[in-house]
């Protein structure tokens, strides 16, 4: 197993290399000194984990520098006999992914240009037991009217879900889920020019939704719960959102524990993207979501928000879903989900500043304004 690379920061970047053999560490130090990159290096022992049992001593190296400085380092690493050429390639790839801003997502011919502005995904729960709206939109015509309202307020995508995945929820039968969502997708796809997303982890439901007019599959399991989900998405030329979850909705909030919450989520999302690519889903159809609230404590959720930009190293646009969630209620002591608008707005603004390209929200009118204002600051270049 090769070294693990992580990246963070704005302007001055920090690259962390874990598991680099001692000889390559020495060669890396020499290369840095030869170009006076000005990077700080802090060697520290790394403990072994079940995923990697180290036999030889390994180091953790932390490098800080500008993108230009790291670009100058890569050619030297490629030529140095003491380092692997793959290390230079890994650093270059890491920088390319992390600094990328020109994402375009192909949703069955409907293209989302995510580089120019943040896109808004409006949530439409056609469930009688939704945590956020208490089943207000379970009736078909009411659901359609709400979708139209969100579109008029600025929604770029409508995300339709027929099964509640709130903590402790029980699975819904496929027949019932199809009964709830398909008529809404069919009607909405006939009048809405933007992409419709189906929020499901069941491949049979996804297939029917794609046939009815959906063009994105938003899978909370990251393509894990249904083995043929990736193939179905690929067969229809649809886009996919690969989300992280720890456990299942029924048990995900029962004492979730991580050794390294960011690292483990990144590994899960990276493996999910690998499943998608292997099945034939094009890179231009893949998005990732760290899964706020899906098997995370309050501290985990706050850490994900704080370090959201690190997920950019995977090379896929980030979708963020914090809207009305329990961790906001915990911080602000607000029990009613619909009253968490201000807390949601804060997380949306911070998420955009940290690299989110799509925000999944209930209160589209408010959050469209929040996104526009935040974009005016962080994307003014």
Short mmCIF file of the C-alpha atoms (twelve columns), coordinates in Angstrom:
data_MODEL
# 
_entry.id   MODEL 
# 
loop_
_atom_site.group_PDB 
_atom_site.id 
_atom_site.type_symbol 
_atom_site.label_atom_id 
_atom_site.label_alt_id 
_atom_site.label_comp_id 
_atom_site.label_asym_id 
_atom_site.label_seq_id 
_atom_site.Cartn_x 
_atom_site.Cartn_y 
_atom_site.Cartn_z 
_atom_site.pdbx_PDB_model_num 
ATOM 1   C CA . UNK A 1   0.000   0.000  0.000   1 
ATOM 2   C CA . UNK A 2   1.430   3.373  -1.021  1 
ATOM 3   C CA . UNK A 3   1.565   6.542  1.039   1 
ATOM 4   C CA . UNK A 4   -1.652  8.357  1.905   1 
ATOM 5   C CA . UNK A 5   -1.838  12.008 0.858   1 
ATOM 6   C CA . UNK A 6   -4.170  14.655 2.262   1 
ATOM 7   C CA . UNK A 7   -4.447  18.350 1.360   1 
ATOM 8   C CA . UNK A 8   -6.032  21.396 2.997   1 
ATOM 9   C CA . UNK A 9   -5.784  25.157 3.185   1 
ATOM 10  C CA . UNK A 10  -6.329  28.257 1.068   1 
ATOM 11  C CA . UNK A 11  -3.467  30.190 -0.543  1 
ATOM 12  C CA . UNK A 12  -0.792  28.447 1.496   1 
ATOM 13  C CA . UNK A 13  -1.582  24.738 1.227   1 
ATOM 14  C CA . UNK A 14  -0.770  21.887 3.566   1 
ATOM 15  C CA . UNK A 15  -0.045  18.439 2.181   1 
ATOM 16  C CA . UNK A 16  0.210   15.571 4.643   1 
ATOM 17  C CA . UNK A 17  1.934   12.347 3.598   1 
ATOM 18  C CA . UNK A 18  1.430   9.290  5.779   1 
ATOM 19  C CA . UNK A 19  3.251   6.026  5.351   1 
ATOM 20  C CA . UNK A 20  6.187   7.329  3.316   1 
ATOM 21  C CA . UNK A 21  9.204   4.998  3.724   1 
ATOM 22  C CA . UNK A 22  12.269  6.449  5.422   1 
ATOM 23  C CA . UNK A 23  14.409  6.447  2.262   1 
ATOM 24  C CA . UNK A 24  11.784  8.376  0.302   1 
ATOM 25  C CA . UNK A 25  11.361  10.774 3.207   1 
ATOM 26  C CA . UNK A 26  15.085  11.581 3.051   1 
ATOM 27  C CA . UNK A 27  14.943  12.066 -0.717  1 
ATOM 28  C CA . UNK A 28  11.892  14.305 -0.380  1 
ATOM 29  C CA . UNK A 29  13.729  16.440 2.172   1 
ATOM 30  C CA . UNK A 30  16.654  16.809 -0.228  1 
ATOM 31  C CA . UNK A 31  14.387  17.891 -3.079  1 
ATOM 32  C CA . UNK A 32  12.679  20.489 -0.928  1 
ATOM 33  C CA . UNK A 33  15.972  21.962 0.207   1 
ATOM 34  C CA . UNK A 34  17.334  22.029 -3.323  1 
ATOM 35  C CA . UNK A 35  14.613  24.395 -4.513  1 
ATOM 36  C CA . UNK A 36  14.219  26.212 -1.186  1 
ATOM 37  C CA . UNK A 37  10.527  25.576 -1.267  1 
ATOM 38  C CA . UNK A 38  10.159  27.036 2.186   1 
ATOM 39  C CA . UNK A 39  8.048   24.152 3.382   1 
ATOM 40  C CA . UNK A 40  7.872   23.214 7.016   1 
ATOM 41  C CA . UNK A 41  8.327   19.509 7.764   1 
ATOM 42  C CA . UNK A 42  7.220   17.880 10.973  1 
ATOM 43  C CA . UNK A 43  8.132   14.181 11.142  1 
ATOM 44  C CA . UNK A 44  6.092   12.161 13.604  1 
ATOM 45  C CA . UNK A 45  5.579   8.436  14.156  1 
ATOM 46  C CA . UNK A 46  2.397   6.955  12.728  1 
ATOM 47  C CA . UNK A 47  0.631   4.140  14.477  1 
ATOM 48  C CA . UNK A 48  -0.585  1.090  12.577  1 
ATOM 49  C CA . UNK A 49  -4.271  0.457  11.973  1 
ATOM 50  C CA . UNK A 50  -6.322  -2.538 10.822  1 
ATOM 51  C CA . UNK A 51  -6.138  -1.174 7.286   1 
ATOM 52  C CA . UNK A 52  -2.362  -0.994 7.272   1 
ATOM 53  C CA . UNK A 53  -0.001  -3.009 9.444   1 
ATOM 54  C CA . UNK A 54  3.364   -1.317 9.080   1 
ATOM 55  C CA . UNK A 55  6.418   -3.558 9.273   1 
ATOM 56  C CA . UNK A 56  9.063   -0.897 8.641   1 
ATOM 57  C CA . UNK A 57  9.148   2.466  10.386  1 
ATOM 58  C CA . UNK A 58  7.146   5.112  8.535   1 
ATOM 59  C CA . UNK A 59  6.779   8.853  8.952   1 
ATOM 60  C CA . UNK A 60  4.074   11.436 8.693   1 
ATOM 61  C CA . UNK A 61  5.358   14.438 6.768   1 
ATOM 62  C CA . UNK A 62  3.541   17.774 6.743   1 
ATOM 63  C CA . UNK A 63  4.469   20.159 3.921   1 
ATOM 64  C CA . UNK A 64  3.265   23.744 3.649   1 
ATOM 65  C CA . UNK A 65  3.729   25.886 0.562   1 
ATOM 66  C CA . UNK A 66  1.987   27.642 -2.306  1 
ATOM 67  C CA . UNK A 67  0.588   25.743 -5.292  1 
ATOM 68  C CA . UNK A 68  3.462   27.104 -7.395  1 
ATOM 69  C CA . UNK A 69  6.032   25.792 -4.960  1 
ATOM 70  C CA . UNK A 70  4.488   22.339 -4.991  1 
ATOM 71  C CA . UNK A 71  4.374   22.400 -8.793  1 
ATOM 72  C CA . UNK A 72  8.137   23.008 -8.826  1 
ATOM 73  C CA . UNK A 73  8.682   20.124 -6.435  1 
ATOM 74  C CA . UNK A 74  7.039   17.463 -8.624  1 
ATOM 75  C CA . UNK A 75  9.588   17.449 -11.501 1 
ATOM 76  C CA . UNK A 76  12.433  17.110 -9.012  1 
ATOM 77  C CA . UNK A 77  10.748  14.136 -7.363  1 
ATOM 78  C CA . UNK A 78  10.260  12.498 -10.763 1 
ATOM 79  C CA . UNK A 79  14.004  12.727 -11.511 1 
ATOM 80  C CA . UNK A 80  15.305  11.831 -8.060  1 
ATOM 81  C CA . UNK A 81  16.372  8.160  -7.866  1 
ATOM 82  C CA . UNK A 82  15.455  8.082  -4.182  1 
ATOM 83  C CA . UNK A 83  11.752  8.674  -4.758  1 
ATOM 84  C CA . UNK A 84  9.073   6.943  -6.756  1 
ATOM 85  C CA . UNK A 85  7.766   8.737  -9.847  1 
ATOM 86  C CA . UNK A 86  4.297   7.821  -8.626  1 
ATOM 87  C CA . UNK A 87  4.788   10.145 -5.643  1 
ATOM 88  C CA . UNK A 88  5.258   13.124 -7.967  1 
ATOM 89  C CA . UNK A 89  2.219   12.057 -9.978  1 
ATOM 90  C CA . UNK A 90  0.182   11.695 -6.780  1 
ATOM 91  C CA . UNK A 91  1.108   15.205 -5.638  1 
ATOM 92  C CA . UNK A 92  0.252   16.666 -9.051  1 
ATOM 93  C CA . UNK A 93  -3.083  14.824 -9.130  1 
ATOM 94  C CA . UNK A 94  -3.863  15.953 -5.587  1 
ATOM 95  C CA . UNK A 95  -3.225  19.587 -6.524  1 
ATOM 96  C CA . UNK A 96  -5.247  19.323 -9.744  1 
ATOM 97  C CA . UNK A 97  -8.246  17.893 -7.902  1 
ATOM 98  C CA . UNK A 98  -8.083  20.237 -4.944  1 
ATOM 99  C CA . UNK A 99  -7.718  23.422 -6.978  1 
ATOM 100 C CA . UNK A 100 -10.299 22.528 -9.616  1 
ATOM 101 C CA . UNK A 101 -13.351 24.766 -9.891  1 
ATOM 102 C CA . UNK A 102 -14.684 24.188 -13.428 1 
ATOM 103 C CA . UNK A 103 -16.898 21.171 -12.795 1 
ATOM 104 C CA . UNK A 104 -19.612 20.370 -15.312 1 
ATOM 105 C CA . UNK A 105 -21.977 17.532 -14.453 1 
ATOM 106 C CA . UNK A 106 -23.815 15.763 -17.251 1 
ATOM 107 C CA . UNK A 107 -27.270 14.702 -16.100 1 
ATOM 108 C CA . UNK A 108 -28.515 12.806 -19.142 1 
ATOM 109 C CA . UNK A 109 -27.851 15.779 -21.386 1 
ATOM 110 C CA . UNK A 110 -28.803 18.416 -18.816 1 
ATOM 111 C CA . UNK A 111 -25.492 20.009 -17.879 1 
ATOM 112 C CA . UNK A 112 -24.835 21.672 -14.526 1 
ATOM 113 C CA . UNK A 113 -21.991 24.201 -14.841 1 
ATOM 114 C CA . UNK A 114 -20.834 24.285 -11.241 1 
ATOM 115 C CA . UNK A 115 -17.831 26.570 -11.685 1 
ATOM 116 C CA . UNK A 116 -19.772 29.809 -12.069 1 
ATOM 117 C CA . UNK A 117 -22.061 29.655 -9.016  1 
ATOM 118 C CA . UNK A 118 -23.424 27.423 -6.307  1 
ATOM 119 C CA . UNK A 119 -26.386 25.320 -7.441  1 
ATOM 120 C CA . UNK A 120 -29.478 24.783 -5.333  1 
ATOM 121 C CA . UNK A 121 -31.074 21.363 -4.866  1 
ATOM 122 C CA . UNK A 122 -34.605 21.668 -3.531  1 
ATOM 123 C CA . UNK A 123 -35.814 18.846 -1.293  1 
ATOM 124 C CA . UNK A 124 -39.206 17.307 -2.036  1 
ATOM 125 C CA . UNK A 125 -40.160 14.638 0.487   1 
ATOM 126 C CA . UNK A 126 -43.302 12.796 -0.607  1 
ATOM 127 C CA . UNK A 127 -43.404 10.888 2.665   1 
ATOM 128 C CA . UNK A 128 -45.933 10.963 5.514   1 
ATOM 129 C CA . UNK A 129 -43.149 10.751 8.131   1 
ATOM 130 C CA . UNK A 130 -40.506 13.244 6.990   1 
ATOM 131 C CA . UNK A 131 -38.424 14.624 9.876   1 
ATOM 132 C CA . UNK A 132 -38.439 18.143 8.421   1 
ATOM 133 C CA . UNK A 133 -41.978 18.821 7.241   1 
ATOM 134 C CA . UNK A 134 -44.145 16.203 8.907   1 
ATOM 135 C CA . UNK A 135 -45.581 14.836 5.675   1 
ATOM 136 C CA . UNK A 136 -46.930 18.144 4.305   1 
ATOM 137 C CA . UNK A 137 -46.150 17.120 0.713   1 
ATOM 138 C CA . UNK A 138 -47.187 13.471 0.725   1 
ATOM 139 C CA . UNK A 139 -50.228 14.179 -1.467  1 
ATOM 140 C CA . UNK A 140 -49.323 14.267 -5.165  1 
ATOM 141 C CA . UNK A 141 -50.795 17.606 -6.208  1 
ATOM 142 C CA . UNK A 142 -49.485 19.349 -3.107  1 
ATOM 143 C CA . UNK A 143 -46.029 17.918 -3.831  1 
ATOM 144 C CA . UNK A 144 -46.121 19.195 -7.404  1 
ATOM 145 C CA . UNK A 145 -47.162 22.674 -6.286  1 
ATOM 146 C CA . UNK A 146 -44.304 22.752 -3.795  1 
ATOM 147 C CA . UNK A 147 -41.854 21.661 -6.502  1 
ATOM 148 C CA . UNK A 148 -43.064 24.471 -8.745  1 
ATOM 149 C CA . UNK A 149 -42.686 26.928 -5.889  1 
ATOM 150 C CA . UNK A 150 -39.090 25.839 -5.280  1 
ATOM 151 C CA . UNK A 151 -38.297 26.141 -8.985  1 
ATOM 152 C CA . UNK A 152 -39.702 29.676 -9.041  1 
ATOM 153 C CA . UNK A 153 -37.523 30.520 -6.042  1 
ATOM 154 C CA . UNK A 154 -34.335 29.401 -7.761  1 
ATOM 155 C CA . UNK A 155 -33.977 25.623 -7.419  1 
ATOM 156 C CA . UNK A 156 -31.698 24.177 -10.100 1 
ATOM 157 C CA . UNK A 157 -32.439 20.550 -9.149  1 
ATOM 158 C CA . UNK A 158 -35.447 18.930 -7.471  1 
ATOM 159 C CA . UNK A 159 -34.555 15.953 -5.265  1 
ATOM 160 C CA . UNK A 160 -37.548 13.656 -4.780  1 
ATOM 161 C CA . UNK A 161 -37.626 11.074 -2.014  1 
ATOM 162 C CA . UNK A 162 -40.322 8.602  -1.046  1 
ATOM 163 C CA . UNK A 163 -38.712 6.958  1.981   1 
ATOM 164 C CA . UNK A 164 -37.744 8.738  5.169   1 
ATOM 165 C CA . UNK A 165 -34.133 8.009  6.123   1 
ATOM 166 C CA . UNK A 166 -34.193 9.924  9.406   1 
ATOM 167 C CA . UNK A 167 -32.345 8.287  12.301  1 
ATOM 168 C CA . UNK A 168 -34.184 5.196  13.534  1 
ATOM 169 C CA . UNK A 169 -36.439 4.899  10.489  1 
ATOM 170 C CA . UNK A 170 -37.562 1.529  9.162   1 
ATOM 171 C CA . UNK A 171 -37.112 0.514  5.492   1 
ATOM 172 C CA . UNK A 172 -40.005 1.050  3.111   1 
ATOM 173 C CA . UNK A 173 -41.151 -1.561 0.625   1 
ATOM 174 C CA . UNK A 174 -40.097 -0.954 -2.972  1 
ATOM 175 C CA . UNK A 175 -43.707 -1.011 -4.176  1 
ATOM 176 C CA . UNK A 176 -44.747 1.707  -1.759  1 
ATOM 177 C CA . UNK A 177 -41.731 3.877  -2.570  1 
ATOM 178 C CA . UNK A 178 -42.441 3.598  -6.305  1 
ATOM 179 C CA . UNK A 179 -46.122 4.383  -5.724  1 
ATOM 180 C CA . UNK A 180 -45.179 7.600  -3.943  1 
ATOM 181 C CA . UNK A 181 -42.534 9.032  -6.251  1 
ATOM 182 C CA . UNK A 182 -43.107 7.879  -9.837  1 
ATOM 183 C CA . UNK A 183 -46.294 9.877  -10.555 1 
ATOM 184 C CA . UNK A 184 -44.601 13.028 -9.218  1 
ATOM 185 C CA . UNK A 185 -41.464 12.462 -11.310 1 
ATOM 186 C CA . UNK A 186 -43.523 11.797 -14.446 1 
ATOM 187 C CA . UNK A 187 -45.552 14.982 -14.041 1 
ATOM 188 C CA . UNK A 188 -42.643 17.181 -13.026 1 
ATOM 189 C CA . UNK A 189 -40.310 15.967 -15.775 1 
ATOM 190 C CA . UNK A 190 -42.865 17.065 -18.345 1 
ATOM 191 C CA . UNK A 191 -42.661 20.694 -17.231 1 
ATOM 192 C CA . UNK A 192 -39.268 21.208 -15.519 1 
ATOM 193 C CA . UNK A 193 -36.245 21.654 -17.783 1 
ATOM 194 C CA . UNK A 194 -33.692 21.094 -15.021 1 
ATOM 195 C CA . UNK A 195 -32.493 17.776 -13.589 1 
ATOM 196 C CA . UNK A 196 -34.712 15.723 -11.308 1 
ATOM 197 C CA . UNK A 197 -32.934 13.671 -8.688  1 
ATOM 198 C CA . UNK A 198 -34.351 10.563 -7.052  1 
ATOM 199 C CA . UNK A 199 -33.331 10.023 -3.438  1 
ATOM 200 C CA . UNK A 200 -33.164 6.245  -3.117  1 
ATOM 201 C CA . UNK A 201 -30.751 3.450  -2.310  1 
ATOM 202 C CA . UNK A 202 -32.828 0.757  -4.046  1 
ATOM 203 C CA . UNK A 203 -31.718 -0.049 -7.593  1 
ATOM 204 C CA . UNK A 204 -35.180 -1.178 -8.739  1 
ATOM 205 C CA . UNK A 205 -36.694 2.110  -7.563  1 
ATOM 206 C CA . UNK A 206 -33.884 4.070  -9.227  1 
ATOM 207 C CA . UNK A 207 -34.477 2.269  -12.510 1 
ATOM 208 C CA . UNK A 208 -38.185 3.116  -12.523 1 
ATOM 209 C CA . UNK A 209 -37.432 6.717  -11.563 1 
ATOM 210 C CA . UNK A 210 -34.904 7.078  -14.392 1 
ATOM 211 C CA . UNK A 211 -37.420 5.638  -16.823 1 
ATOM 212 C CA . UNK A 212 -39.960 8.165  -15.551 1 
ATOM 213 C CA . UNK A 213 -37.677 11.135 -16.220 1 
ATOM 214 C CA . UNK A 214 -35.163 11.455 -13.385 1 
ATOM 215 C CA . UNK A 215 -31.549 12.123 -14.362 1 
ATOM 216 C CA . UNK A 216 -29.686 11.910 -11.024 1 
ATOM 217 C CA . UNK A 217 -29.623 9.133  -8.432  1 
ATOM 218 C CA . UNK A 218 -28.917 10.413 -4.922  1 
ATOM 219 C CA . UNK A 219 -27.819 7.279  -3.066  1 
ATOM 220 C CA . UNK A 220 -27.356 7.662  0.700   1 
ATOM 221 C CA . UNK A 221 -25.426 4.374  0.762   1 
ATOM 222 C CA . UNK A 222 -22.780 5.469  -1.730  1 
ATOM 223 C CA . UNK A 223 -23.667 2.564  -4.086  1 
ATOM 224 C CA . UNK A 224 -23.340 -0.032 -1.300  1 
ATOM 225 C CA . UNK A 225 -26.861 -1.170 -0.366  1 
ATOM 226 C CA . UNK A 226 -27.878 -2.340 -3.867  1 
ATOM 227 C CA . UNK A 227 -25.076 -4.176 -5.702  1 
ATOM 228 C CA . UNK A 228 -26.443 -3.329 -9.157  1 
ATOM 229 C CA . UNK A 229 -27.155 0.351  -8.506  1 
ATOM 230 C CA . UNK A 230 -23.987 1.553  -10.258 1 
ATOM 231 C CA . UNK A 231 -24.755 -0.520 -13.351 1 
ATOM 232 C CA . UNK A 232 -28.285 0.867  -13.579 1 
ATOM 233 C CA . UNK A 233 -27.050 4.446  -13.287 1 
ATOM 234 C CA . UNK A 234 -24.442 3.770  -15.973 1 
ATOM 235 C CA . UNK A 235 -26.948 2.065  -18.301 1 
ATOM 236 C CA . UNK A 236 -29.184 5.146  -18.223 1 
ATOM 237 C CA . UNK A 237 -26.366 7.676  -18.601 1 
ATOM 238 C CA . UNK A 238 -27.484 9.283  -15.346 1 
ATOM 239 C CA . UNK A 239 -25.481 11.239 -12.787 1 
ATOM 240 C CA . UNK A 240 -24.974 9.966  -9.244  1 
ATOM 241 C CA . UNK A 241 -24.417 11.448 -5.809  1 
ATOM 242 C CA . UNK A 242 -22.280 9.124  -3.712  1 
ATOM 243 C CA . UNK A 243 -22.985 9.797  -0.046  1 
ATOM 244 C CA . UNK A 244 -21.265 8.505  3.064   1 
ATOM 245 C CA . UNK A 245 -23.229 6.689  5.734   1 
ATOM 246 C CA . UNK A 246 -22.039 4.702  8.731   1 
ATOM 247 C CA . UNK A 247 -24.473 1.837  9.293   1 
ATOM 248 C CA . UNK A 248 -28.091 2.091  8.131   1 
ATOM 249 C CA . UNK A 249 -30.781 4.693  8.868   1 
ATOM 250 C CA . UNK A 250 -32.142 2.382  11.549  1 
ATOM 251 C CA . UNK A 251 -28.890 2.228  13.560  1 
ATOM 252 C CA . UNK A 252 -26.580 4.933  12.201  1 
ATOM 253 C CA . UNK A 253 -26.921 7.232  15.203  1 
ATOM 254 C CA . UNK A 254 -26.268 4.507  17.782  1 
ATOM 255 C CA . UNK A 255 -22.880 5.636  19.096  1 
ATOM 256 C CA . UNK A 256 -21.023 6.238  15.804  1 
ATOM 257 C CA . UNK A 257 -17.259 6.050  16.361  1 
ATOM 258 C CA . UNK A 258 -14.389 6.949  14.023  1 
ATOM 259 C CA . UNK A 259 -10.644 6.713  14.399  1 
ATOM 260 C CA . UNK A 260 -10.219 9.455  11.759  1 
ATOM 261 C CA . UNK A 261 -13.577 10.872 10.683  1 
ATOM 262 C CA . UNK A 262 -12.322 12.811 7.641   1 
ATOM 263 C CA . UNK A 263 -9.947  10.083 6.480   1 
ATOM 264 C CA . UNK A 264 -12.547 7.334  6.814   1 
ATOM 265 C CA . UNK A 265 -15.219 9.312  4.976   1 
ATOM 266 C CA . UNK A 266 -12.744 10.144 2.208   1 
ATOM 267 C CA . UNK A 267 -11.836 6.476  1.861   1 
ATOM 268 C CA . UNK A 268 -15.517 5.506  1.676   1 
ATOM 269 C CA . UNK A 269 -16.307 8.140  -0.944  1 
ATOM 270 C CA . UNK A 270 -13.183 7.305  -2.950  1 
ATOM 271 C CA . UNK A 271 -14.119 3.617  -2.965  1 
ATOM 272 C CA . UNK A 272 -17.676 4.522  -3.980  1 
ATOM 273 C CA . UNK A 273 -16.349 6.592  -6.879  1 
ATOM 274 C CA . UNK A 274 -14.234 3.582  -7.866  1 
ATOM 275 C CA . UNK A 275 -17.374 1.414  -7.925  1 
ATOM 276 C CA . UNK A 276 -19.071 3.983  -10.146 1 
ATOM 277 C CA . UNK A 277 -16.169 4.279  -12.578 1 
ATOM 278 C CA . UNK A 278 -15.766 0.500  -12.816 1 
ATOM 279 C CA . UNK A 279 -19.463 0.184  -13.682 1 
ATOM 280 C CA . UNK A 280 -19.064 2.661  -16.525 1 
ATOM 281 C CA . UNK A 281 -20.300 5.896  -14.944 1 
ATOM 282 C CA . UNK A 282 -18.314 8.763  -16.433 1 
ATOM 283 C CA . UNK A 283 -16.342 11.027 -14.082 1 
ATOM 284 C CA . UNK A 284 -18.426 13.942 -15.362 1 
ATOM 285 C CA . UNK A 285 -21.502 12.291 -13.819 1 
ATOM 286 C CA . UNK A 286 -20.169 11.730 -10.281 1 
ATOM 287 C CA . UNK A 287 -20.730 13.926 -7.212  1 
ATOM 288 C CA . UNK A 288 -19.882 13.246 -3.558  1 
ATOM 289 C CA . UNK A 289 -21.611 14.052 -0.263  1 
ATOM 290 C CA . UNK A 290 -19.938 13.534 3.147   1 
ATOM 291 C CA . UNK A 291 -23.315 12.672 4.672   1 
ATOM 292 C CA . UNK A 292 -23.870 15.202 7.451   1 
ATOM 293 C CA . UNK A 293 -26.027 13.535 10.115  1 
ATOM 294 C CA . UNK A 294 -25.771 10.018 8.702   1 
ATOM 295 C CA . UNK A 295 -23.861 8.158  11.379  1 
ATOM 296 C CA . UNK A 296 -22.174 11.196 12.946  1 
ATOM 297 C CA . UNK A 297 -22.173 12.890 16.318  1 
ATOM 298 C CA . UNK A 298 -22.410 16.648 16.744  1 
ATOM 299 C CA . UNK A 299 -18.610 16.884 16.873  1 
ATOM 300 C CA . UNK A 300 -18.263 14.780 13.721  1 
ATOM 301 C CA . UNK A 301 -20.677 17.052 11.834  1 
ATOM 302 C CA . UNK A 302 -18.898 20.219 12.939  1 
ATOM 303 C CA . UNK A 303 -15.536 18.735 11.958  1 
ATOM 304 C CA . UNK A 304 -16.853 17.827 8.498   1 
ATOM 305 C CA . UNK A 305 -18.072 21.386 7.981   1 
ATOM 306 C CA . UNK A 306 -14.800 22.847 9.208   1 
ATOM 307 C CA . UNK A 307 -12.723 20.619 6.932   1 
ATOM 308 C CA . UNK A 308 -15.154 20.242 4.020   1 
ATOM 309 C CA . UNK A 309 -12.608 21.557 1.512   1 
ATOM 310 C CA . UNK A 310 -10.415 18.491 2.062   1 
ATOM 311 C CA . UNK A 311 -12.937 16.328 0.204   1 
ATOM 312 C CA . UNK A 312 -12.085 18.289 -2.932  1 
ATOM 313 C CA . UNK A 313 -8.913  16.218 -3.175  1 
ATOM 314 C CA . UNK A 314 -11.043 13.349 -4.492  1 
ATOM 315 C CA . UNK A 315 -11.678 15.269 -7.712  1 
ATOM 316 C CA . UNK A 316 -15.487 15.368 -7.650  1 
ATOM 317 C CA . UNK A 317 -17.882 18.235 -6.855  1 
ATOM 318 C CA . UNK A 318 -19.153 18.327 -3.282  1 
ATOM 319 C CA . UNK A 319 -22.850 18.226 -2.423  1 
ATOM 320 C CA . UNK A 320 -23.720 19.441 1.071   1 
ATOM 321 C CA . UNK A 321 -26.918 18.600 2.936   1 
ATOM 322 C CA . UNK A 322 -27.232 20.328 6.314   1 
ATOM 323 C CA . UNK A 323 -30.739 21.732 5.958   1 
ATOM 324 C CA . UNK A 324 -32.776 21.752 9.188   1 
ATOM 325 C CA . UNK A 325 -30.768 18.844 10.613  1 
ATOM 326 C CA . UNK A 326 -30.613 17.846 14.255  1 
ATOM 327 C CA . UNK A 327 -27.059 19.053 14.886  1 
ATOM 328 C CA . UNK A 328 -28.236 22.604 14.111  1 
ATOM 329 C CA . UNK A 329 -31.059 22.182 16.602  1 
ATOM 330 C CA . UNK A 330 -28.593 20.894 19.187  1 
ATOM 331 C CA . UNK A 331 -26.247 23.862 18.806  1 
ATOM 332 C CA . UNK A 332 -29.050 26.446 18.805  1 
ATOM 333 C CA . UNK A 333 -31.423 24.608 21.170  1 
ATOM 334 C CA . UNK A 334 -34.208 24.564 18.569  1 
ATOM 335 C CA . UNK A 335 -36.436 21.490 18.633  1 
ATOM 336 C CA . UNK A 336 -38.617 22.227 15.608  1 
ATOM 337 C CA . UNK A 337 -36.809 21.537 12.296  1 
ATOM 338 C CA . UNK A 338 -38.687 24.250 10.376  1 
ATOM 339 C CA . UNK A 339 -37.327 26.866 12.821  1 
ATOM 340 C CA . UNK A 340 -33.693 26.097 11.997  1 
ATOM 341 C CA . UNK A 341 -33.490 28.423 8.988   1 
ATOM 342 C CA . UNK A 342 -30.815 30.755 10.391  1 
ATOM 343 C CA . UNK A 343 -28.638 27.854 11.486  1 
ATOM 344 C CA . UNK A 344 -29.051 26.252 8.089   1 
ATOM 345 C CA . UNK A 345 -28.074 29.543 6.429   1 
ATOM 346 C CA . UNK A 346 -24.860 29.682 8.448   1 
ATOM 347 C CA . UNK A 347 -23.898 26.147 7.432   1 
ATOM 348 C CA . UNK A 348 -24.746 26.814 3.787   1 
ATOM 349 C CA . UNK A 349 -22.568 29.941 3.683   1 
ATOM 350 C CA . UNK A 350 -19.687 28.196 5.421   1 
ATOM 351 C CA . UNK A 351 -20.079 25.130 3.221   1 
ATOM 352 C CA . UNK A 352 -19.865 27.211 0.049   1 
ATOM 353 C CA . UNK A 353 -16.775 28.968 1.369   1 
ATOM 354 C CA . UNK A 354 -15.321 25.510 2.068   1 
ATOM 355 C CA . UNK A 355 -15.971 24.212 -1.445  1 
ATOM 356 C CA . UNK A 356 -19.558 22.937 -1.697  1 
ATOM 357 C CA . UNK A 357 -20.834 23.185 -5.284  1 
ATOM 358 C CA . UNK A 358 -24.410 22.083 -4.631  1 
ATOM 359 C CA . UNK A 359 -26.412 22.696 -1.448  1 
ATOM 360 C CA . UNK A 360 -29.420 20.499 -0.724  1 
ATOM 361 C CA . UNK A 361 -32.046 22.562 1.110   1 
ATOM 362 C CA . UNK A 362 -35.686 22.784 2.135   1 
ATOM 363 C CA . UNK A 363 -36.018 26.574 2.262   1 
ATOM 364 C CA . UNK A 364 -35.045 27.339 -1.320  1 
ATOM 365 C CA . UNK A 365 -36.015 31.011 -1.363  1 
ATOM 366 C CA . UNK A 366 -33.874 31.882 1.641   1 
ATOM 367 C CA . UNK A 367 -30.930 29.691 0.718   1 
ATOM 368 C CA . UNK A 368 -30.784 30.908 -2.864  1 
ATOM 369 C CA . UNK A 369 -30.131 34.395 -1.496  1 
ATOM 370 C CA . UNK A 370 -27.564 33.057 0.971   1 
ATOM 371 C CA . UNK A 371 -25.759 31.253 -1.847  1 
ATOM 372 C CA . UNK A 372 -25.778 34.287 -4.144  1 
ATOM 373 C CA . UNK A 373 -24.348 36.523 -1.436  1 
ATOM 374 C CA . UNK A 374 -21.693 33.997 -0.459  1 
ATOM 375 C CA . UNK A 375 -20.757 33.429 -4.095  1 
ATOM 376 C CA . UNK A 376 -20.327 37.177 -4.528  1 
ATOM 377 C CA . UNK A 377 -17.609 37.062 -1.868  1 
ATOM 378 C CA . UNK A 378 -15.824 33.767 -2.479  1 
ATOM 379 C CA . UNK A 379 -16.128 33.507 -6.277  1 
ATOM 380 C CA . UNK A 380 -15.682 37.133 -7.275  1 
ATOM 381 C CA . UNK A 381 -12.542 36.313 -9.289  1 
# 
